[in-house]
């Protein structure tokens, strides 16, 4: 996703990674079927035998897609396994993914029966993916920042009092807050899991993830009292992703990191009474 159609794995690893990915998807399919059978076990004791349920269409599509694809997901098996564990615990859920890549169908399949939304900046890439008929919910977005602005934006985010106020990003006066995302489809939804793997950020003239990281943190903290949001930041070794995730998703909320995938669990900052939580503990 971060590299999308620009970076592919070497041919020597391609077959091995495809086998691993298909194996992972088969495990998920068996897990789903087992859970369904377990939940209806008592009823089945008194009813005539019923045929096993079919796997979901999205999972079937994923198995075929990765078995026949020439490219494999950009994240490693270990990184995907980290997100898989969280999604198994939280699905069906609302899952927001920044970036569209060869692993998008996998994310949709892991969030079985949930809603998975993808936000992508490249219109041509969206058209190519839509042509694959993968039934993904994709929205085009634009970013008006550049990586070359990152140092200044980090300073502003840390010093401007407006950036420390938890509120709907649409009403924030902080320069980092994104206000042009799809209205009903993004801002008005409660996201349980968020994956930040876009926009592009590997050169100074690209948009960078400064605003995305700040905005998803704001969305998580502005949820209803008691809610928690799992947020993943990929490419956490890069300067922008590392500095901005630590500053605005908060170091205290880091749960773990596998490879270059960093996992945060961000709680709602809405509390009963007059207590006001600091932007970062």
C-alpha positions in Angstrom: 0.0 0.0 0.0 2.7 2.5 0.9 4.6 1.3 -2.1 1.5 0.0 -4.0 2.2 -0.5 -7.7 5.8 1.0 -7.4 7.5 -1.7 -5.2 7.2 -5.5 -5.6 8.8 -8.4 -3.8 11.5 -10.3 -5.5 10.6 -13.3 -7.7 12.5 -15.6 -5.3 10.2 -14.8 -2.5 7.0 -14.6 -4.5 6.0 -18.3 -4.4 6.8 -18.7 -0.8 4.8 -15.7 0.3 1.8 -16.7 -1.8 1.8 -20.1 -0.1 1.9 -18.4 3.3 -0.9 -16.0 2.4 -3.2 -18.8 1.2 -2.4 -20.8 4.3 -3.3 -17.8 6.4 -6.6 -17.3 4.6 -7.5 -21.0 4.9 -7.0 -20.8 8.7 -9.3 -17.8 8.8 -11.9 -19.7 6.8 -11.7 -22.7 9.1 -11.9 -20.4 12.2 -15.1 -18.7 10.9 -16.8 -22.0 10.1 -15.8 -23.5 13.4 -17.2 -20.5 15.3 -20.5 -20.8 13.4 -20.8 -24.5 14.1 -20.0 -24.0 17.8 -22.7 -21.3 18.2 -25.4 -23.6 16.7 -24.2 -26.8 18.3 -27.1 -27.2 20.7 -29.7 -26.6 18.0 -28.0 -29.2 15.8 -28.4 -31.9 18.4 -32.2 -31.8 18.0 -32.4 -31.0 14.3 -31.7 -33.0 11.2 -28.1 -32.6 10.0 -27.4 -29.5 8.0 -24.7 -28.9 5.4 -21.6 -27.0 6.3 -21.8 -23.3 5.6 -19.9 -21.9 2.6 -17.1 -19.5 3.2 -17.9 -15.8 2.7 -17.7 -14.4 -0.9 -15.0 -12.0 0.2 -12.9 -14.8 1.6 -13.4 -16.9 -1.5 -12.4 -14.0 -3.7 -9.3 -13.5 -1.6 -8.2 -17.1 -1.9 -8.6 -17.0 -5.7 -7.0 -13.5 -5.9 -3.8 -14.4 -4.0 -3.5 -17.8 -5.6 -3.4 -16.3 -9.1 -1.8 -12.9 -8.4 1.7 -12.0 -9.6 2.2 -9.8 -6.6 1.8 -10.3 -2.9 0.8 -8.0 0.0 3.4 -5.3 0.9 3.4 -6.1 4.6 5.3 -9.1 6.0 3.6 -12.3 7.3 4.5 -11.2 10.9 3.0 -7.7 10.4 -0.2 -9.0 8.8 -0.5 -11.6 11.7 -0.4 -8.8 14.2 -3.3 -7.0 12.5 -5.1 -10.3 12.0 -5.1 -11.0 15.7 -6.7 -7.7 16.5 -9.3 -8.0 13.7 -10.2 -11.5 14.9 -10.9 -10.1 18.3 -12.9 -7.0 17.1 -14.6 -8.2 13.9 -17.2 -7.6 12.6 -16.2 -4.0 13.1 -15.7 -0.7 11.3 -12.2 -0.8 9.7 -10.8 2.3 8.0 -7.7 1.8 5.8 -5.7 4.7 4.4 -4.2 3.3 1.1 -5.2 0.8 -1.5 -2.9 -2.0 -2.4 -2.5 -5.7 -3.3 -3.4 -6.5 0.3 -6.7 -4.7 0.3 -8.8 -7.8 -0.3 -7.0 -9.5 2.5 -8.0 -6.7 5.0 -11.7 -6.9 3.9 -11.6 -10.7 4.3 -10.1 -10.5 7.8 -12.9 -8.2 8.8 -15.5 -10.8 8.1 -19.1 -9.4 8.1 -17.7 -6.0 9.0 -17.4 -2.7 7.0 -14.0 -2.0 5.5 -13.4 1.3 3.8 -10.3 2.3 1.7 -9.2 5.9 1.1 -6.8 6.3 -1.9 -5.2 9.4 -3.5 -4.4 7.9 -6.9 -7.5 7.9 -9.2 -5.8 5.8 -11.9 -4.9 3.2 -9.3 -8.5 3.2 -8.0 -9.8 2.5 -11.6 -7.3 -0.3 -12.0 -8.4 -2.0 -8.7 -12.1 -1.5 -9.5 -11.5 -3.2 -12.8 -10.5 -6.3 -10.9 -14.1 -6.5 -9.5 -13.0 -7.2 -5.9 -16.1 -5.4 -4.4 -14.1 -3.1 -2.3 -15.5 0.2 -0.8 -13.1 2.8 -2.1 -13.1 6.6 -1.9 -10.8 9.1 -3.6 -9.2 11.6 -1.3 -6.8 14.6 -1.8 -4.0 15.7 0.4 -2.6 19.3 0.4 0.6 18.7 2.5 4.1 17.8 1.4 6.8 15.9 3.3 9.1 18.9 3.1 6.6 20.7 5.5 6.9 17.9 8.1 9.3 19.6 10.5 7.2 22.8 10.6 3.9 20.9 11.0 5.4 18.8 13.8 6.3 22.1 15.6 2.9 23.5 15.0 1.2 20.4 16.2 3.2 20.4 19.5 2.9 24.1 20.3 -0.4 25.3 18.9 -3.1 25.0 21.6 -5.7 24.4 19.0 -4.0 21.2 18.1 -4.3 20.0 21.7 -8.1 20.2 21.7 -10.0 17.0 21.2 -12.9 17.6 18.8 -14.4 16.6 15.5 -11.6 17.1 12.9 -14.1 19.1 10.8 -14.3 21.7 13.5 -10.7 21.8 14.5 -8.6 24.9 13.9 -5.3 22.9 13.9 -3.4 23.0 10.6 -2.9 19.3 10.7 -6.6 18.3 10.8 -7.9 16.9 7.5 -11.3 18.3 6.6 -11.9 17.1 3.1 -12.5 13.4 3.7 -15.8 11.8 2.7 -18.4 13.4 5.0 -20.9 10.6 5.9 -18.6 7.7 5.0 -15.7 8.7 7.2 -16.3 11.5 9.7 -19.7 10.3 10.8 -18.7 6.7 11.3 -17.2 5.2 14.5 -14.0 3.4 13.5 -12.9 0.5 15.7 -9.7 -0.2 13.8 -7.6 2.1 11.5 -4.7 1.2 9.3 -2.4 4.1 8.2 -0.5 3.0 5.1 -0.9 6.0 2.9 -0.5 8.5 1.4 2.9 8.2 -0.1 5.7 9.7 1.9 9.1 8.4 0.7 10.3 11.7 -1.0 10.0 15.3 0.0 7.5 16.3 -2.7 4.9 13.6 -1.7 1.9 14.3 0.6 3.2 12.4 3.6 1.1 11.1 6.5 1.4 14.0 8.9 -2.3 15.1 8.6 -3.6 11.5 8.4 -1.9 10.4 11.6 -3.0 13.5 13.5 -6.6 13.2 12.2 -7.1 9.6 13.1 -5.8 10.3 16.6 -8.3 13.1 16.9 -11.1 10.8 15.7 -10.2 8.1 18.1 -10.0 10.5 21.1 -13.3 12.1 20.1 -15.3 8.8 20.2 -18.0 8.1 22.8 -16.8 7.6 26.4 -15.3 4.2 27.0 -14.5 3.4 23.3 -11.1 2.3 22.3 -9.6 2.4 18.8 -6.8 0.1 17.5 -4.6 2.1 15.1 -1.8 0.7 13.0 0.9 2.8 11.4 2.9 1.1 8.8 6.5 2.2 7.8 7.0 3.3 11.4 10.7 3.5 10.8 10.4 6.5 8.5 10.9 9.9 10.1 7.4 11.3 9.5 5.6 8.1 10.5 7.7 7.7 13.6 7.7 11.2 14.9 4.1 12.0 14.2 2.7 8.7 15.5 4.6 9.1 18.8 3.5 12.8 19.1 -0.2 12.6 18.2 -1.2 9.0 18.8 0.9 9.2 21.9 3.8 7.0 23.1 1.8 6.0 26.1 -0.7 4.3 23.8 1.8 2.2 22.0 0.9 -1.5 22.6 3.4 -3.2 20.4 5.4 -3.1 17.2 6.2 -5.9 14.8 8.6 -5.1 12.0 7.7 -1.6 10.8 4.0 -2.0 11.9 3.3 0.0 15.1 0.1 -0.7 17.0 -1.6 1.9 19.2 -4.7 1.4 21.4 -6.2 4.9 21.7 -9.0 5.4 24.3 -11.7 8.0 24.1 -10.9 11.2 25.9 -14.5 12.0 26.6 -15.1 11.5 30.4 -18.0 11.9 32.7 -18.0 15.1 34.7 -15.6 18.0 34.3 -12.4 15.9 34.0 -10.3 16.8 31.0 -7.6 14.4 29.8 -4.4 15.8 28.4 -3.9 15.3 24.7 -1.2 12.7 25.5 -0.8 11.2 29.0 
